[in-house]
Amino acid sequence: MSTFTLYTKTVETGGLLKYFKIDKVIDSITGYIESRIELVKMEAKEEMYEAASKAIFALVLVALFAFALMLFSFAGAVYLESVLDGEGLGYLIVGLVYAIPAAGLLIFNKKLKLTQRIKSFIAKNSTTN
């Protein structure tokens, strides 16, 4: 232990710290800070896992709906083929059902500000629990 002179009296610093129990306070504060850091890390991991699980669920759901939509589209095209007795007219009509709205979205994207609306929707929903 180190010593210093206080008013011509020698005092051991270890004894002074033990007298005021500062070492226990410092240990308690250090333990609290370390525990708090671990808690923040665990909460961040939990939020990350929750976000990842929601994203995977949404991806699976979108894939299933896309697959169902594809099958319904083929069924509709085959039905139109049988009704119209045409070579490929049913597929052409079903293709146009998808192509016309897609072209409209591409043309009117800037006018309707769709990308900005989508970004603000995502930002608004990602901050709320």
C-alpha positions, 0 to 999 in steps of 0.5 A: 500500500502506498502512503502519503503525509497528511499534516505531518501524519502518515496515512495508508491509502488502503486504510483510508479507502477501507474506512470510507468503504469507497472500494466497495462503492467502486466495485458496486458501481463497476458491477452495475455498469457491467451488468447494464452493458450486458443487459443492453447487449442482450436486448439488442440481440433479442430485437435483432432476432425478432426483426429477423424472424419477422422478415423471414416470416414475411418472406415465406408468406410472400413466396407462398402468395406468389406461388398461389398467384402463379398457379391461379394465373395458369389456371385462368390462362388455361380456362381462357384458352378453352373458352376462346379457342385461340392459340395463346390468347388466354396467356396473352390476356393474363399477361396483360392483366399483370403488365398494364398495372406494372406499366402504370406503376412505372409511369406514375411512380414520380407523380404519385410519389409511391417510393416516398410513401413506401419509405415513410410507411416502413419507417413509421412501422419499424419504430413502433412495437 
